[in-house]
Amino acid sequence: MLNNKENKIIKYLMYVCAIIWAILSIAPLIFTLISSFKSTNEIYGNAFSLPNSIDFTNYQTAMEKANISTAIFNSFFLSISTTVLVVLLSTLVAYVITRTGFKLRNLVLTYFVIGLTIPMHTTIIPIADIINRYGFKNKLIPLIFLYATFQLPFAVIMMTGYMKGISKEIDEAATIDGCGRLRLLFRILLPLSKPAAATVSIFTFLGVYNEFIFALMFLTDKSKYNISVALMSLNGRYSSDKGAIFAAISMFIIPIIVIYVLCQKHVEKGITAGAVKG
């Protein structure tokens, strides 16, 4: 057994490690924000100095050159739409697997498990062929279904594992009270599965918001760019405006930080529940 002195030492070491980790995590964000107010020459001349003045020229340049505001809107549209679709479909599949007598339910679950083993970018060539053949370029809706396809395996496994832990006596009681299947699913089982749904939503949203390769393949119209492709457009072949790039990155990450701060409890609860439930 550890004595009080050893416990205090371990506690202080944990605090020190936590502080160091926090500094290492926050430092890139602070550097990005500071650099967003500096010119390219200032960044190259003294990268770690404070800006000479608070000037929003870089933000204006990023808005004009890369149309960042539209790109952020497109990214949010893609992320939110895909998240809603994935949560809806994964909930329906999990219900079929866990609450019905469907004979092929184990085969369906295995199918989605296999889906986790397929690297997304190995499908680039056939998907590119489909995009060009059926005229899906510069259309956001097909991109939503594509993203949902690759996010579904994890979502189905997460929702299935959690829904298995919900007692089926709840189903029986709801059925006796005259509750239909859809009402049982969306009014009872889905609210009880909130931690798993939160985990799925978080990973889906962030995965789509940060996606680059498929967006680059699909979107060639500047008005349809997501944030990742818009950021690339600021980097020229022979030169680039580093200040504008840092300003664009700041506008890219600030909404995510705000969302995390507002949903911090749900994020932590969802990830924890998703890790141990089922």
C-alpha positions in Angstrom: 0.0 0.0 0.0 1.2 3.5 -0.8 1.5 6.0 2.1 0.2 9.5 2.1 3.5 11.0 1.0 3.8 8.7 -2.0 0.2 9.4 -2.9 0.9 13.2 -2.9 4.0 12.7 -5.0 2.0 10.7 -7.6 -0.8 13.3 -7.5 1.6 16.2 -8.1 3.3 14.3 -11.0 -0.1 13.7 -12.6 -0.9 17.4 -12.3 2.5 18.3 -13.8 1.9 15.8 -16.7 -1.6 17.3 -17.3 -0.2 20.8 -17.4 2.5 19.9 -19.8 0.1 18.1 -22.0 -2.3 21.1 -21.9 0.5 23.4 -22.9 1.6 21.2 -25.8 -2.1 20.9 -27.0 -2.9 24.6 -26.7 0.5 26.0 -28.1 -0.3 25.2 -31.8 -3.7 26.9 -31.5 -2.1 30.0 -29.9 0.6 30.1 -32.6 -2.1 29.8 -35.3 -4.1 32.7 -33.8 -1.1 34.9 -33.4 0.2 34.2 -36.9 -3.2 35.0 -38.4 -2.6 38.7 -37.5 0.9 38.8 -39.0 2.1 39.2 -42.6 4.1 36.5 -44.4 7.3 38.4 -43.9 6.7 38.7 -40.1 5.9 35.0 -39.9 9.2 34.1 -41.7 11.2 36.8 -39.9 10.2 36.0 -36.3 7.6 33.3 -36.1 7.1 33.3 -32.3 6.9 37.1 -31.8 3.6 38.9 -31.2 2.1 40.8 -34.1 3.0 44.5 -34.5 -0.7 45.3 -34.6 -4.1 43.6 -34.5 -5.1 43.8 -38.2 -7.8 41.7 -39.8 -6.5 42.1 -43.3 -5.5 38.4 -43.4 -9.1 37.4 -42.5 -10.4 39.6 -45.3 -7.9 38.1 -47.8 -9.0 34.6 -46.8 -12.6 35.5 -47.2 -12.0 37.0 -50.7 -9.5 34.6 -52.1 -10.8 31.3 -50.8 -14.4 32.2 -50.0 -14.0 30.8 -46.5 -17.4 31.7 -45.2 -19.1 29.7 -48.0 -16.6 26.8 -47.5 -17.4 26.7 -43.7 -21.2 26.7 -44.5 -20.6 23.8 -47.0 -18.6 21.9 -44.5 -21.3 22.3 -41.8 -24.0 21.3 -44.3 -22.1 18.1 -45.3 -21.2 17.3 -41.7 -24.7 17.8 -40.1 -26.5 16.1 -43.0 -24.2 13.1 -42.9 -24.4 12.9 -39.1 -28.2 12.9 -39.1 -28.3 10.3 -41.9 -25.8 8.0 -40.1 -27.5 8.2 -36.7 -30.9 7.4 -38.3 -29.7 4.5 -40.4 -27.5 3.0 -37.7 -30.4 3.2 -35.2 -32.7 1.4 -37.7 -30.1 -1.3 -38.4 -29.3 -1.8 -34.7 -33.0 -2.2 -33.9 -33.3 -4.9 -36.6 -30.2 -6.7 -35.3 -31.0 -6.5 -31.5 -34.8 -6.4 -31.2 -36.3 -8.5 -34.1 -36.2 -12.1 -35.1 -34.4 -11.4 -38.4 -32.6 -14.6 -39.2 -29.7 -13.0 -41.0 -28.9 -10.5 -38.3 -25.5 -12.0 -37.5 -24.6 -11.9 -41.2 -25.6 -8.3 -41.4 -23.5 -7.4 -38.4 -20.6 -9.3 -39.9 -21.1 -7.3 -43.1 -20.6 -4.0 -41.2 -17.7 -5.4 -39.3 -16.0 -6.2 -42.6 -16.7 -2.7 -43.7 -14.4 -1.4 -40.9 -11.5 -3.3 -42.4 -11.7 -1.6 -45.9 -9.6 1.5 -46.1 -11.7 4.3 -47.4 -9.0 5.6 -49.9 -8.6 2.2 -51.6 -12.0 2.8 -53.3 -10.9 6.1 -54.9 -10.5 4.7 -58.5 -14.0 3.0 -58.8 -15.7 6.0 -57.0 -13.9 8.5 -59.3 -15.3 6.4 -62.3 -18.8 6.6 -60.8 -18.5 10.3 -60.2 -17.5 11.1 -63.8 -19.9 8.6 -65.4 -23.1 9.8 -63.7 -22.3 13.5 -63.4 -22.0 13.7 -59.7 -19.3 16.4 -59.7 -20.0 19.6 -57.8 -23.1 18.1 -56.1 -23.1 18.0 -52.3 -26.0 15.4 -51.9 -24.1 12.5 -53.5 -21.1 13.4 -51.3 -23.4 13.1 -48.2 -24.3 9.5 -49.1 -20.7 8.7 -49.8 -19.6 9.9 -46.4 -22.5 8.1 -44.7 -21.5 4.9 -46.4 -18.0 4.9 -44.8 -19.2 6.2 -41.4 -22.0 3.5 -41.1 -19.9 0.5 -40.1 -18.6 2.1 -36.9 -22.0 3.6 -36.2 -23.9 0.4 -36.6 -21.4 -1.5 -34.3 -21.6 1.2 -31.7 -25.4 1.4 -31.7 -25.8 -2.3 -31.8 -23.5 -2.9 -28.9 -25.2 -0.3 -26.8 -28.8 -1.3 -27.7 -28.0 -4.9 -26.8 -27.6 -3.8 -23.2 -31.1 -2.3 -23.0 -33.5 -4.7 -21.3 -36.1 -6.2 -23.7 -38.6 -5.9 -20.8 -38.9 -2.2 -21.8 -40.1 -3.4 -25.3 -42.7 -5.7 -23.8 -44.0 -3.0 -21.5 -44.2 -0.5 -24.3 -46.0 -3.0 -26.6 -48.6 -3.7 -23.9 -49.3 0.0 -23.7 -50.0 0.0 -27.4 -46.6 1.4 -28.6 -45.8 0.6 -32.3 -42.3 -0.3 -33.5 -41.4 3.1 -34.8 -42.6 4.8 -31.7 -40.8 2.3 -29.6 -37.6 2.9 -31.5 -37.6 6.7 -31.7 -39.4 7.6 -28.5 -37.9 5.0 -26.1 -34.9 3.1 -27.4 -33.1 6.0 -29.2 -33.4 8.3 -26.1 -32.0 5.5 -24.0 -29.2 5.1 -26.5 -28.2 8.8 -26.3 -24.6 8.1 -25.1 -23.9 5.8 -28.1 -25.7 8.2 -30.5 -23.6 11.1 -29.1 -20.4 9.1 -29.8 -21.5 8.3 -33.3 -22.5 11.9 -33.9 -19.2 13.3 -32.7 -17.0 10.9 -34.7 -19.1 11.3 -37.9 -19.2 15.1 -37.7 -15.5 15.5 -37.1 -14.7 12.9 -39.8 -16.7 14.6 -42.4 -15.8 18.2 -41.4 -12.1 17.3 -41.8 -12.4 15.2 -45.0 -10.3 16.2 -47.9 -9.7 13.5 -50.6 -13.2 12.9 -51.7 -14.1 16.6 -51.5 -11.2 17.3 -53.8 -12.4 14.7 -56.3 -16.1 15.8 -56.2 -15.8 19.6 -55.9 -14.2 21.7 -58.6 -16.6 24.6 -58.4 -15.2 27.2 -55.9 -18.7 27.9 -54.5 -19.0 24.2 -53.5 -15.6 23.8 -51.8 -15.6 22.5 -48.3 -13.1 24.0 -45.8 -10.2 21.6 -46.5 -10.3 22.2 -50.3 -10.7 26.0 -49.7 -7.6 26.0 -47.5 -5.6 24.3 -50.3 -6.6 27.0 -52.7 -4.7 29.6 -50.7 -1.4 27.8 -51.2 0.1 28.7 -54.6 2.6 26.7 -56.6 5.4 29.2 -56.2 4.2 31.4 -53.3 1.6 31.5 -50.7 0.1 34.0 -48.2 0.9 32.4 -44.9 -1.0 35.0 -42.9 -4.2 34.4 -44.9 -3.6 30.6 -44.5 -3.4 30.9 -40.7 -6.4 33.2 -40.7 -8.4 30.6 -42.7 -7.2 27.8 -40.3 -8.4 29.9 -37.4 -11.8 30.3 -38.9 -11.8 26.6 -39.6 -11.0 25.4 -36.0 -12.9 28.1 -34.0 -16.4 26.7 -34.7 -15.2 23.2 -33.6 -13.8 24.6 -30.4 -17.1 26.5 -29.7 -19.1 23.3 -30.4 -16.9 21.3 -28.1 -17.2 23.8 -25.3 -21.0 23.9 -25.6 -21.3 20.1 -25.8 -18.4 19.1 -23.6 -20.4 17.0 -21.1 -22.2 15.1 -23.9 -18.9 14.5 -25.7 -17.1 13.1 -22.7 -20.2 11.0 -21.6 -20.7 9.7 -25.1 -17.1 8.7 -25.7 -16.9 7.0 -22.2 -20.2 5.2 -22.7 -19.2 4.1 -26.2 -15.9 2.7 -24.9 -17.4 0.5 -22.1 -21.0 -0.3 -23.1 -22.0 -3.4 -24.8 
